[in-house]
Amino acid sequence: MAYAIGDACVMCGACAAQCPAEAISEGDGKYVIDADKCIDCGGCADGCPAEAISQA
C-alpha cells in the first residue's frame, strides 16, 4: 500500500529528500508520490514536519 501526501503539505521537500526510491516529486501545490515507485518504507511520513503523509 503506497503512501499519499495530503493537503497539509507545505512544499518543504523533506519527504523527497527521505525517499530512497525517488518516488516523490513536486506537484501542483503539494508534493506527490508515484505509487508505482513507492516501496512503502515510511521514510517520507517520518520526515514530514507537517504530518501530511499517510498510507493510502
PDB file of N, CA, C, O and CB in Angstrom:
ATOM      1  N   MET A   1       0.854  -1.168   0.000  1.00  0.00           N
ATOM      2  CA  MET A   1       0.000   0.000   0.000  1.00  0.00           C
ATOM      3  C   MET A   1       0.901   1.232   0.000  1.00  0.00           C
ATOM      4  O   MET A   1       1.716   1.397   0.907  1.00  0.00           O
ATOM      5  CB  MET A   1      -0.972  -0.003   1.226  1.00  0.00           C
ATOM      6  N   ALA A   2       0.769   2.074  -0.974  1.00  0.00           N
ATOM      7  CA  ALA A   2       1.600   3.264  -1.102  1.00  0.00           C
ATOM      8  C   ALA A   2       1.155   4.355  -0.131  1.00  0.00           C
ATOM      9  O   ALA A   2       0.055   4.316   0.422  1.00  0.00           O
ATOM     10  CB  ALA A   2       1.557   3.789  -2.537  1.00  0.00           C
ATOM     11  N   TYR A   3       2.027   5.308   0.054  1.00  0.00           N
ATOM     12  CA  TYR A   3       1.725   6.476   0.877  1.00  0.00           C
ATOM     13  C   TYR A   3       1.150   7.576  -0.007  1.00  0.00           C
ATOM     14  O   TYR A   3       1.331   7.562  -1.224  1.00  0.00           O
ATOM     15  CB  TYR A   3       2.993   6.976   1.625  1.00  0.00           C
ATOM     16  N   ALA A   4       0.462   8.520   0.606  1.00  0.00           N
ATOM     17  CA  ALA A   4      -0.115   9.653  -0.115  1.00  0.00           C
ATOM     18  C   ALA A   4       0.124  10.921   0.686  1.00  0.00           C
ATOM     19  O   ALA A   4       0.173  10.894   1.915  1.00  0.00           O
ATOM     20  CB  ALA A   4      -1.634   9.442  -0.373  1.00  0.00           C
ATOM     21  N   ILE A   5       0.273  12.031  -0.024  1.00  0.00           N
ATOM     22  CA  ILE A   5       0.506  13.321   0.611  1.00  0.00           C
ATOM     23  C   ILE A   5      -0.786  14.126   0.566  1.00  0.00           C
ATOM     24  O   ILE A   5      -1.368  14.321  -0.500  1.00  0.00           O
ATOM     25  CB  ILE A   5       1.669  14.089  -0.084  1.00  0.00           C
ATOM     26  N   GLY A   6      -1.227  14.590   1.728  1.00  0.00           N
ATOM     27  CA  GLY A   6      -2.481  15.327   1.834  1.00  0.00           C
ATOM     28  C   GLY A   6      -2.314  16.826   1.647  1.00  0.00           C
ATOM     29  O   GLY A   6      -1.218  17.317   1.375  1.00  0.00           O
ATOM     30  N   ASP A   7      -3.407  17.532   1.795  1.00  0.00           N
ATOM     31  CA  ASP A   7      -3.442  18.975   1.582  1.00  0.00           C
ATOM     32  C   ASP A   7      -2.665  19.773   2.624  1.00  0.00           C
ATOM     33  O   ASP A   7      -2.442  20.969   2.437  1.00  0.00           O
ATOM     34  CB  ASP A   7      -4.857  19.438   1.568  1.00  0.00           C
ATOM     35  N   ALA A   8      -2.251  19.138   3.710  1.00  0.00           N
ATOM     36  CA  ALA A   8      -1.472  19.836   4.730  1.00  0.00           C
ATOM     37  C   ALA A   8      -0.011  20.043   4.303  1.00  0.00           C
ATOM     38  O   ALA A   8       0.766  20.666   5.027  1.00  0.00           O
ATOM     39  CB  ALA A   8      -1.522  19.058   6.039  1.00  0.00           C
ATOM     40  N   CYS A   9       0.351  19.526   3.145  1.00  0.00           N
ATOM     41  CA  CYS A   9       1.719  19.659   2.617  1.00  0.00           C
ATOM     42  C   CYS A   9       2.102  21.131   2.521  1.00  0.00           C
ATOM     43  O   CYS A   9       1.338  21.949   2.007  1.00  0.00           O
ATOM     44  CB  CYS A   9       1.843  18.979   1.225  1.00  0.00           C
ATOM     45  N   VAL A  10       3.301  21.464   3.025  1.00  0.00           N
ATOM     46  CA  VAL A  10       3.799  22.840   2.989  1.00  0.00           C
ATOM     47  C   VAL A  10       4.930  23.009   1.961  1.00  0.00           C
ATOM     48  O   VAL A  10       5.630  24.022   1.968  1.00  0.00           O
ATOM     49  CB  VAL A  10       4.293  23.254   4.383  1.00  0.00           C
ATOM     50  N   MET A  11       5.103  22.029   1.091  1.00  0.00           N
ATOM     51  CA  MET A  11       6.083  22.080  -0.004  1.00  0.00           C
ATOM     52  C   MET A  11       7.521  22.309   0.487  1.00  0.00           C
ATOM     53  O   MET A  11       8.287  23.025  -0.158  1.00  0.00           O
ATOM     54  CB  MET A  11       5.702  23.183  -0.979  1.00  0.00           C
ATOM     55  N   CYS A  12       7.885  21.711   1.616  1.00  0.00           N
ATOM     56  CA  CYS A  12       9.227  21.914   2.157  1.00  0.00           C
ATOM     57  C   CYS A  12      10.265  21.006   1.497  1.00  0.00           C
ATOM     58  O   CYS A  12      11.453  21.330   1.495  1.00  0.00           O
ATOM     59  CB  CYS A  12       9.219  21.677   3.654  1.00  0.00           C
ATOM     60  N   GLY A  13       9.833  19.874   0.939  1.00  0.00           N
ATOM     61  CA  GLY A  13      10.747  18.955   0.275  1.00  0.00           C
ATOM     62  C   GLY A  13      11.390  17.918   1.175  1.00  0.00           C
ATOM     63  O   GLY A  13      12.178  17.099   0.702  1.00  0.00           O
ATOM     64  N   ALA A  14      11.075  17.934   2.452  1.00  0.00           N
ATOM     65  CA  ALA A  14      11.675  16.971   3.379  1.00  0.00           C
ATOM     66  C   ALA A  14      11.349  15.542   2.976  1.00  0.00           C
ATOM     67  O   ALA A  14      12.200  14.659   3.087  1.00  0.00           O
ATOM     68  CB  ALA A  14      11.194  17.232   4.806  1.00  0.00           C
ATOM     69  N   CYS A  15      10.147  15.306   2.515  1.00  0.00           N
ATOM     70  CA  CYS A  15       9.741  13.950   2.129  1.00  0.00           C
ATOM     71  C   CYS A  15      10.561  13.437   0.945  1.00  0.00           C
ATOM     72  O   CYS A  15      11.004  12.288   0.941  1.00  0.00           O
ATOM     73  CB  CYS A  15       8.246  13.921   1.780  1.00  0.00           C
ATOM     74  N   ALA A  16      10.756  14.284  -0.045  1.00  0.00           N
ATOM     75  CA  ALA A  16      11.510  13.880  -1.233  1.00  0.00           C
ATOM     76  C   ALA A  16      12.948  13.534  -0.871  1.00  0.00           C
ATOM     77  O   ALA A  16      13.529  12.602  -1.427  1.00  0.00           O
ATOM     78  CB  ALA A  16      11.485  14.992  -2.289  1.00  0.00           C
ATOM     79  N   ALA A  17      13.517  14.288   0.061  1.00  0.00           N
ATOM     80  CA  ALA A  17      14.886  14.021   0.493  1.00  0.00           C
ATOM     81  C   ALA A  17      15.004  12.689   1.233  1.00  0.00           C
ATOM     82  O   ALA A  17      16.070  12.074   1.227  1.00  0.00           O
ATOM     83  CB  ALA A  17      15.379  15.149   1.383  1.00  0.00           C
ATOM     84  N   GLN A  18      13.925  12.239   1.868  1.00  0.00           N
ATOM     85  CA  GLN A  18      13.928  10.994   2.636  1.00  0.00           C
ATOM     86  C   GLN A  18      13.625   9.756   1.790  1.00  0.00           C
ATOM     87  O   GLN A  18      13.830   8.635   2.256  1.00  0.00           O
ATOM     88  CB  GLN A  18      12.925  11.090   3.751  1.00  0.00           C
ATOM     89  N   CYS A  19      13.144   9.934   0.566  1.00  0.00           N
ATOM     90  CA  CYS A  19      12.668   8.801  -0.240  1.00  0.00           C
ATOM     91  C   CYS A  19      13.803   8.090  -0.981  1.00  0.00           C
ATOM     92  O   CYS A  19      14.386   8.656  -1.906  1.00  0.00           O
ATOM     93  CB  CYS A  19      11.628   9.281  -1.244  1.00  0.00           C
ATOM     94  N   PRO A  20      14.123   6.848  -0.581  1.00  0.00           N
ATOM     95  CA  PRO A  20      15.203   6.114  -1.254  1.00  0.00           C
ATOM     96  C   PRO A  20      14.817   5.642  -2.657  1.00  0.00           C
ATOM     97  O   PRO A  20      15.691   5.320  -3.462  1.00  0.00           O
ATOM     98  CB  PRO A  20      15.610   4.919  -0.417  1.00  0.00           C
ATOM     99  N   ALA A  21      13.527   5.600  -2.953  1.00  0.00           N
ATOM    100  CA  ALA A  21      13.060   5.137  -4.258  1.00  0.00           C
ATOM    101  C   ALA A  21      12.851   6.287  -5.245  1.00  0.00           C
ATOM    102  O   ALA A  21      12.467   6.059  -6.392  1.00  0.00           O
ATOM    103  CB  ALA A  21      11.768   4.361  -4.098  1.00  0.00           C
ATOM    104  N   GLU A  22      13.101   7.515  -4.802  1.00  0.00           N
ATOM    105  CA  GLU A  22      12.888   8.701  -5.642  1.00  0.00           C
ATOM    106  C   GLU A  22      11.479   8.728  -6.233  1.00  0.00           C
ATOM    107  O   GLU A  22      11.285   9.039  -7.408  1.00  0.00           O
ATOM    108  CB  GLU A  22      13.923   8.743  -6.771  1.00  0.00           C
ATOM    109  N   ALA A  23      10.502   8.395  -5.387  1.00  0.00           N
ATOM    110  CA  ALA A  23       9.106   8.314  -5.825  1.00  0.00           C
ATOM    111  C   ALA A  23       8.331   9.606  -5.589  1.00  0.00           C
ATOM    112  O   ALA A  23       7.147   9.681  -5.917  1.00  0.00           O
ATOM    113  CB  ALA A  23       8.414   7.182  -5.113  1.00  0.00           C
ATOM    114  N   ILE A  24       8.979  10.620  -5.028  1.00  0.00           N
ATOM    115  CA  ILE A  24       8.275  11.849  -4.671  1.00  0.00           C
ATOM    116  C   ILE A  24       8.772  13.010  -5.523  1.00  0.00           C
ATOM    117  O   ILE A  24       9.976  13.210  -5.686  1.00  0.00           O
ATOM    118  CB  ILE A  24       8.459  12.166  -3.175  1.00  0.00           C
ATOM    119  N   SER A  25       7.828  13.766  -6.060  1.00  0.00           N
ATOM    120  CA  SER A  25       8.173  14.921  -6.883  1.00  0.00           C
ATOM    121  C   SER A  25       7.213  16.069  -6.599  1.00  0.00           C
ATOM    122  O   SER A  25       6.152  15.880  -6.004  1.00  0.00           O
ATOM    123  CB  SER A  25       8.146  14.553  -8.380  1.00  0.00           C
ATOM    124  N   GLU A  26       7.605  17.266  -7.037  1.00  0.00           N
ATOM    125  CA  GLU A  26       6.751  18.433  -6.849  1.00  0.00           C
ATOM    126  C   GLU A  26       5.518  18.323  -7.734  1.00  0.00           C
ATOM    127  O   GLU A  26       5.607  18.002  -8.919  1.00  0.00           O
ATOM    128  CB  GLU A  26       7.523  19.731  -7.158  1.00  0.00           C
ATOM    129  N   GLY A  27       4.373  18.595  -7.136  1.00  0.00           N
ATOM    130  CA  GLY A  27       3.123  18.626  -7.875  1.00  0.00           C
ATOM    131  C   GLY A  27       2.579  20.043  -7.871  1.00  0.00           C
ATOM    132  O   GLY A  27       3.310  20.994  -7.599  1.00  0.00           O
ATOM    133  N   ASP A  28       1.318  20.181  -8.166  1.00  0.00           N
ATOM    134  CA  ASP A  28       0.673  21.482  -8.198  1.00  0.00           C
ATOM    135  C   ASP A  28       0.168  21.835  -6.800  1.00  0.00           C
ATOM    136  O   ASP A  28      -0.928  21.429  -6.414  1.00  0.00           O
ATOM    137  CB  ASP A  28      -0.487  21.496  -9.223  1.00  0.00           C
ATOM    138  N   GLY A  29       0.957  22.582  -6.050  1.00  0.00           N
ATOM    139  CA  GLY A  29       0.562  22.995  -4.713  1.00  0.00           C
ATOM    140  C   GLY A  29       0.959  22.055  -3.598  1.00  0.00           C
ATOM    141  O   GLY A  29       0.827  22.406  -2.426  1.00  0.00           O
ATOM    142  N   LYS A  30       1.442  20.868  -3.927  1.00  0.00           N
ATOM    143  CA  LYS A  30       1.934  19.915  -2.939  1.00  0.00           C
ATOM    144  C   LYS A  30       2.781  18.867  -3.637  1.00  0.00           C
ATOM    145  O   LYS A  30       2.704  18.699  -4.854  1.00  0.00           O
ATOM    146  CB  LYS A  30       0.765  19.254  -2.170  1.00  0.00           C
ATOM    147  N   TYR A  31       3.576  18.173  -2.869  1.00  0.00           N
ATOM    148  CA  TYR A  31       4.361  17.077  -3.435  1.00  0.00           C
ATOM    149  C   TYR A  31       3.444  15.878  -3.691  1.00  0.00           C
ATOM    150  O   TYR A  31       2.393  15.747  -3.064  1.00  0.00           O
ATOM    151  CB  TYR A  31       5.535  16.683  -2.484  1.00  0.00           C
ATOM    152  N   VAL A  32       3.849  15.015  -4.610  1.00  0.00           N
ATOM    153  CA  VAL A  32       3.060  13.821  -4.933  1.00  0.00           C
ATOM    154  C   VAL A  32       3.966  12.593  -4.905  1.00  0.00           C
ATOM    155  O   VAL A  32       5.168  12.681  -5.159  1.00  0.00           O
ATOM    156  CB  VAL A  32       2.372  13.966  -6.327  1.00  0.00           C
ATOM    157  N   ILE A  33       3.368  11.458  -4.596  1.00  0.00           N
ATOM    158  CA  ILE A  33       4.094  10.193  -4.539  1.00  0.00           C
ATOM    159  C   ILE A  33       3.632   9.304  -5.686  1.00  0.00           C
ATOM    160  O   ILE A  33       2.435   9.082  -5.868  1.00  0.00           O
ATOM    161  CB  ILE A  33       3.883   9.485  -3.171  1.00  0.00           C
ATOM    162  N   ASP A  34       4.589   8.800  -6.456  1.00  0.00           N
ATOM    163  CA  ASP A  34       4.292   7.859  -7.536  1.00  0.00           C
ATOM    164  C   ASP A  34       4.095   6.485  -6.891  1.00  0.00           C
ATOM    165  O   ASP A  34       5.056   5.868  -6.432  1.00  0.00           O
ATOM    166  CB  ASP A  34       5.448   7.831  -8.628  1.00  0.00           C
ATOM    167  N   ALA A  35       2.864   6.018  -6.859  1.00  0.00           N
ATOM    168  CA  ALA A  35       2.534   4.753  -6.192  1.00  0.00           C
ATOM    169  C   ALA A  35       3.267   3.563  -6.797  1.00  0.00           C
ATOM    170  O   ALA A  35       3.525   2.579  -6.104  1.00  0.00           O
ATOM    171  CB  ALA A  35       1.042   4.510  -6.254  1.00  0.00           C
ATOM    172  N   ASP A  36       3.603   3.640  -8.072  1.00  0.00           N
ATOM    173  CA  ASP A  36       4.305   2.535  -8.714  1.00  0.00           C
ATOM    174  C   ASP A  36       5.766   2.439  -8.266  1.00  0.00           C
ATOM    175  O   ASP A  36       6.361   1.362  -8.308  1.00  0.00           O
ATOM    176  CB  ASP A  36       4.238   2.689 -10.223  1.00  0.00           C
ATOM    177  N   LYS A  37       6.336   3.559  -7.841  1.00  0.00           N
ATOM    178  CA  LYS A  37       7.722   3.579  -7.378  1.00  0.00           C
ATOM    179  C   LYS A  37       7.846   3.421  -5.864  1.00  0.00           C
ATOM    180  O   LYS A  37       8.886   2.985  -5.369  1.00  0.00           O
ATOM    181  CB  LYS A  37       8.383   4.865  -7.803  1.00  0.00           C
ATOM    182  N   CYS A  38       6.795   3.771  -5.130  1.00  0.00           N
ATOM    183  CA  CYS A  38       6.816   3.746  -3.672  1.00  0.00           C
ATOM    184  C   CYS A  38       7.091   2.326  -3.159  1.00  0.00           C
ATOM    185  O   CYS A  38       6.455   1.366  -3.592  1.00  0.00           O
ATOM    186  CB  CYS A  38       5.481   4.272  -3.107  1.00  0.00           C
ATOM    187  N   ILE A  39       8.051   2.209  -2.227  1.00  0.00           N
ATOM    188  CA  ILE A  39       8.400   0.898  -1.663  1.00  0.00           C
ATOM    189  C   ILE A  39       7.851   0.729  -0.239  1.00  0.00           C
ATOM    190  O   ILE A  39       8.227  -0.209   0.464  1.00  0.00           O
ATOM    191  CB  ILE A  39       9.926   0.713  -1.658  1.00  0.00           C
ATOM    192  N   ASP A  40       6.971   1.630   0.177  1.00  0.00           N
ATOM    193  CA  ASP A  40       6.293   1.541   1.474  1.00  0.00           C
ATOM    194  C   ASP A  40       7.236   1.510   2.674  1.00  0.00           C
ATOM    195  O   ASP A  40       6.969   0.824   3.661  1.00  0.00           O
ATOM    196  CB  ASP A  40       5.437   0.320   1.500  1.00  0.00           C
ATOM    197  N   CYS A  41       8.329   2.249   2.588  1.00  0.00           N
ATOM    198  CA  CYS A  41       9.281   2.245   3.706  1.00  0.00           C
ATOM    199  C   CYS A  41       8.841   3.163   4.846  1.00  0.00           C
ATOM    200  O   CYS A  41       9.218   2.946   5.998  1.00  0.00           O
ATOM    201  CB  CYS A  41      10.661   2.665   3.216  1.00  0.00           C
ATOM    202  N   GLY A  42       8.040   4.195   4.527  1.00  0.00           N
ATOM    203  CA  GLY A  42       7.558   5.117   5.550  1.00  0.00           C
ATOM    204  C   GLY A  42       8.503   6.248   5.889  1.00  0.00           C
ATOM    205  O   GLY A  42       8.196   7.064   6.758  1.00  0.00           O
ATOM    206  N   GLY A  43       9.644   6.320   5.225  1.00  0.00           N
ATOM    207  CA  GLY A  43      10.607   7.382   5.492  1.00  0.00           C
ATOM    208  C   GLY A  43      10.036   8.762   5.244  1.00  0.00           C
ATOM    209  O   GLY A  43      10.355   9.707   5.965  1.00  0.00           O
ATOM    210  N   CYS A  44       9.204   8.886   4.242  1.00  0.00           N
ATOM    211  CA  CYS A  44       8.598  10.182   3.919  1.00  0.00           C
ATOM    212  C   CYS A  44       7.680  10.651   5.038  1.00  0.00           C
ATOM    213  O   CYS A  44       7.708  11.822   5.418  1.00  0.00           O
ATOM    214  CB  CYS A  44       7.817  10.096   2.603  1.00  0.00           C
ATOM    215  N   ALA A  45       6.881   9.755   5.559  1.00  0.00           N
ATOM    216  CA  ALA A  45       5.949  10.107   6.634  1.00  0.00           C
ATOM    217  C   ALA A  45       6.709  10.469   7.907  1.00  0.00           C
ATOM    218  O   ALA A  45       6.328  11.395   8.623  1.00  0.00           O
ATOM    219  CB  ALA A  45       4.975   8.943   6.909  1.00  0.00           C
ATOM    220  N   ASP A  46       7.782   9.736   8.182  1.00  0.00           N
ATOM    221  CA  ASP A  46       8.587  10.009   9.370  1.00  0.00           C
ATOM    222  C   ASP A  46       9.278  11.366   9.274  1.00  0.00           C
ATOM    223  O   ASP A  46       9.482  12.031  10.290  1.00  0.00           O
ATOM    224  CB  ASP A  46       9.625   8.907   9.570  1.00  0.00           C
ATOM    225  N   GLY A  47       9.641  11.781   8.051  1.00  0.00           N
ATOM    226  CA  GLY A  47      10.372  13.020   7.869  1.00  0.00           C
ATOM    227  C   GLY A  47       9.512  14.241   7.597  1.00  0.00           C
ATOM    228  O   GLY A  47      10.042  15.341   7.445  1.00  0.00           O
ATOM    229  N   CYS A  48       8.205  14.074   7.534  1.00  0.00           N
ATOM    230  CA  CYS A  48       7.313  15.188   7.202  1.00  0.00           C
ATOM    231  C   CYS A  48       6.997  16.033   8.441  1.00  0.00           C
ATOM    232  O   CYS A  48       6.353  15.547   9.371  1.00  0.00           O
ATOM    233  CB  CYS A  48       6.009  14.659   6.578  1.00  0.00           C
ATOM    234  N   PRO A  49       7.450  17.310   8.460  1.00  0.00           N
ATOM    235  CA  PRO A  49       7.187  18.149   9.627  1.00  0.00           C
ATOM    236  C   PRO A  49       5.719  18.573   9.746  1.00  0.00           C
ATOM    237  O   PRO A  49       5.277  18.964  10.826  1.00  0.00           O
ATOM    238  CB  PRO A  49       8.062  19.376   9.572  1.00  0.00           C
ATOM    239  N   ALA A  50       4.967  18.499   8.654  1.00  0.00           N
ATOM    240  CA  ALA A  50       3.558  18.903   8.668  1.00  0.00           C
ATOM    241  C   ALA A  50       2.619  17.718   8.922  1.00  0.00           C
ATOM    242  O   ALA A  50       1.401  17.883   8.996  1.00  0.00           O
ATOM    243  CB  ALA A  50       3.195  19.572   7.344  1.00  0.00           C
ATOM    244  N   GLU A  51       3.201  16.527   9.054  1.00  0.00           N
ATOM    245  CA  GLU A  51       2.406  15.308   9.239  1.00  0.00           C
ATOM    246  C   GLU A  51       1.333  15.173   8.161  1.00  0.00           C
ATOM    247  O   GLU A  51       0.190  14.821   8.451  1.00  0.00           O
ATOM    248  CB  GLU A  51       1.755  15.305  10.627  1.00  0.00           C
ATOM    249  N   ALA A  52       1.715  15.457   6.912  1.00  0.00           N
ATOM    250  CA  ALA A  52       0.780  15.456   5.784  1.00  0.00           C
ATOM    251  C   ALA A  52       0.757  14.144   5.030  1.00  0.00           C
ATOM    252  O   ALA A  52       0.015  14.011   4.056  1.00  0.00           O
ATOM    253  CB  ALA A  52       1.124  16.559   4.837  1.00  0.00           C
ATOM    254  N   ILE A  53       1.554  13.165   5.455  1.00  0.00           N
ATOM    255  CA  ILE A  53       1.687  11.919   4.696  1.00  0.00           C
ATOM    256  C   ILE A  53       1.118  10.742   5.486  1.00  0.00           C
ATOM    257  O   ILE A  53       1.423  10.558   6.664  1.00  0.00           O
ATOM    258  CB  ILE A  53       3.165  11.657   4.341  1.00  0.00           C
ATOM    259  N   SER A  54       0.288   9.955   4.811  1.00  0.00           N
ATOM    260  CA  SER A  54      -0.289   8.761   5.433  1.00  0.00           C
ATOM    261  C   SER A  54      -0.395   7.660   4.391  1.00  0.00           C
ATOM    262  O   SER A  54      -0.263   7.907   3.192  1.00  0.00           O
ATOM    263  CB  SER A  54      -1.684   9.066   6.052  1.00  0.00           C
ATOM    264  N   GLN A  55      -0.634   6.442   4.861  1.00  0.00           N
ATOM    265  CA  GLN A  55      -0.813   5.341   3.924  1.00  0.00           C
ATOM    266  C   GLN A  55      -2.146   5.506   3.218  1.00  0.00           C
ATOM    267  O   GLN A  55      -3.171   5.799   3.834  1.00  0.00           O
ATOM    268  CB  GLN A  55      -0.737   3.972   4.646  1.00  0.00           C
ATOM    269  N   ALA A  56      -2.101   5.308   1.904  1.00  0.00           N
ATOM    270  CA  ALA A  56      -3.300   5.463   1.082  1.00  0.00           C
ATOM    271  C   ALA A  56      -4.209   4.266   1.197  1.00  0.00           C
ATOM    272  O   ALA A  56      -5.267   4.232   0.568  1.00  0.00           O
ATOM    273  CB  ALA A  56      -2.927   5.683  -0.366  1.00  0.00           C
TER     274      ALA A  56
END
